[in-house]
Structures are given as structure tokens and as C-alpha cells.
């Protein structure tokens, strides 16, 4: 009896669902085969746009001029492009005039009262010397297909180095000099998106002054390294602000680069200038920075890996950020809580401080890389983190301090220095080249010099509770 009741309920349930699906299919069919017909406050839209804009005024009044004529006569300094979800492509090709090509197709379901077609408008402001074009598509609640692009086309031979381009999009992708084969030059470029999008500068996009990008997420890519090793980006400033967009770049020839992000993955080949990096978390990988690297106080748990830095490195207040530099030719000030610091070749003054993070550094101090009026020093400090320091060369004062961590200090036997150490709880382990006697907890050794003629170079080690190893066995380079 029970099984019979259950089968009956299931039968009526499936019958009800079949009726609902059937009605829905009829409903959708009416909407699709009768575009514009509105049922229960919704309608089907099949919108298309295919147009070319050459003139400065959408009304085509008698004195409306060509866009390129106004630019050539210095009557347009700035082009503004505003879109919603439509892509923007700025390129050049074998053409005779500057023009906008607009091509879009969208199908979907739109609510009553919402925009159900493409809208294009453009205007010229003679006083401000600006030309503005706006493109927006149907606002569907459900999209079946959506493909729209606004293309700004310049002739191959056109020189636009004095022109600024501002692009403001909701979620459309943006391309500069990607689909092109000759140089496409501008003075300043600004790209702003409200939602996730992809932004790319091709290798023929040559911006001469500044690039500013503000995009919450997606990708930001600079294909900026030419085959001869030069850069397409010869900028004064590059400013990128994002939440978590993935950023990649080749060679950026920019005096000042600013990267502000919440948690981006960033990979850059080379920056010929200074970099300011502000990120709560994320990854920064770079091959070469010819200027300085300054990390804002926002940097908390980033991982930073750089092959060469020729300017100062400043990381004043990080939490668990790990920083690795293969070669650092200028001064550094690095402070982290539990982050690890590794500098494989340090050529100038360094001040590194951690609470529980590890410090690994090889000192190759060289006066040629720093201001000769400055005293080159090394200062390494932890609370309970380990310190591993190698002195391939030594100049002036070098202090290594920890409360509870382990210190391993090595230097090569060709150096002349005064070694001072204070190890309150545990006497250090010393190599036979320093002494063959049983080490005391506190001592001073004159290595390669004497008490009567001491060296001006010294290493001072202080370890309150941890273990210490000191040796003169570092291989001579």
C-alpha cells in the first residue's frame, strides 16, 4: 500500500514538472520568435551595432570636422572612451584616417525598462580640446551571447605622441598596440575598470610619459621588451592600483613605478627606475631593478624575489614577508616579524631585523657601490631567529645580535679584523684558524692583526641564550 502511494505522488510530481517545463518552453519560444514582445515584464533582445565614426560631431552638422584633422591641428589633446562591457582595442593599420569601428552582437533576456539596444554617442569639446565617445550595450538579466568591441584605429604613419587616451570601462577588455605591426605612440594613457577585466599593452604600444591603471582584478600585461633588448615603455611614471589582478611585464623603462595591490601575483623582467611596492599579501618576482625598491607599511605577508637591485631596498615594517635578493649593490633597511631575509651578495650597508625570521646573508662590501662619505656597516638583529652570515669581504663595523637564536658566522682567512663576541649562556664553537684553545663565553680575537695595531674592521657578536658558531673557513672568491 505504501509503495503504491509513493508511486502516485511521484507520478503527479513529474507531471507537474513536465507542465512547468512545457509552459516555460512556450514562453521562451514566444520571446525568441517575437523579439521585442514583452511577457510578464521581460523580453528577448537580439541587438546589433556596426558603425564607423570619423567625424567630431554625431549630428554631422555642416562644420563637423574629421577627428584626425582636429588632432593634427592641435585641437584635440585627449580622447576619452567610456564603455560598459564592450571591449576596447587601440591599434593602427593601413588606413587613411583616424576612426572608431564599433561592432557588437548580443542576445539575451532583458527586464522591462532596462536598456535593450546598443547606444553610441560622441562629442567634441573645443574649449577643453577633448573628444569623447560612449558605447553601451543592452542590459540583459540573462545573456545567451555577448560580443562587442570598440576599436580606435590610427593610420600606420600617424604620430600621436602628444595625445592622451583615457579609457573607462565597467568590465570590457582593453588592448593597446596588440593587433598591430608598427609603433603606436601616446603621451599619457589611463585605464580604469570597475570589475574584473584583462588589460594588455603590446610591444608596439609606445607610451612616452605616463601609464595609470586602476582595475580590481583580472590580468595586466606589458609585452614591453623588443628583440634588441630595449623597452617600448619609456615613461616617467607607471602607476598600477588593483585588488588582486595578475601583473606581468617585460622591460619597463620608467623612472618611477608604483604597484599598489591587496594580493597580486607580479612578475617583471626589468625596471629601469625606482619601484614602490604596496601589498598586504602576494608575490613579487623581478629580475632586475636598476633603481630603489621601497615597500610601504602595507606589506605584510608578501613573498619578494629579485635577482639584482642597484638602488636602496627599504622594507620598514613587514609581518611574515619573505624577501630574497641575489645581488644588492646599495643599502638596505629590512624589518620583518617572522619573515625570512636572504641576500646572497650584499655590497653595501645593511640593517636587517627580524623577530623570529631567519637571516641569510653573504657580505661582499665594496666602497665603489656606496657614497664614499658613508661608513659601510652590517647590522643583523633577531629575537629568536637564526642568523647565517658570511663575510667574503669586510669594511668597518659589523654587529650580529640575537636573544635566543643560533648564529653561524664565517669569514675568509685573508681578512684582517677584530672579532668580539659575548655569548652569555653557551660558549661558541670556533674553528682552529681562530683559536685552538677552549673558547670562553666572552672574548676578543685579533685576526690578521694585533692588539698593538688592530684592524679598523670588526665583527661584534652578541648571543644571549642561543648557540654560536664562528669559523674562518669561508672559501676565498
Secondary structure, DSSP 8 states (H G I E B T S, - for coil): -HHHHHHHHHHHHHHHHHHHHHHHHHHHHHHHHTTT-EETTEEEEEEEEEEEE-BS-TT--TT--BHHHHHHTT---EEEEEESS-EEEEEEES-SS-EEEEEEEEEEEEETTS--S-EEEEEEETTTTEEEEEEE----SEEEEEEEEEEEEEETT---TT-EEEEEESS--EEESSS-SS-EEEEEEEEEESS-EEEEE-TTEEEEEEEEEE-SSEEEEE--B-TTS-BSEEEEEEEEE-SS-EEEEEEEEEEEEEEEESS-EEEEEEESSEEEEEESEEEEEEEEESS-EEE-TT-SEEEEEEEEE-S-EEE-S-SS-EEEEEEE-S-EEEEESS--EEEEEE-S-EEEEESS--EEEEE---GGGS-TTS---EEEEESS--EEEEESS--SEEEEEESSS-EEEEE-TT--EEEEEEESSS--EE-TTT-SS---SEEEEEESS-STT--S-EEEEEESSS-EEEES-----
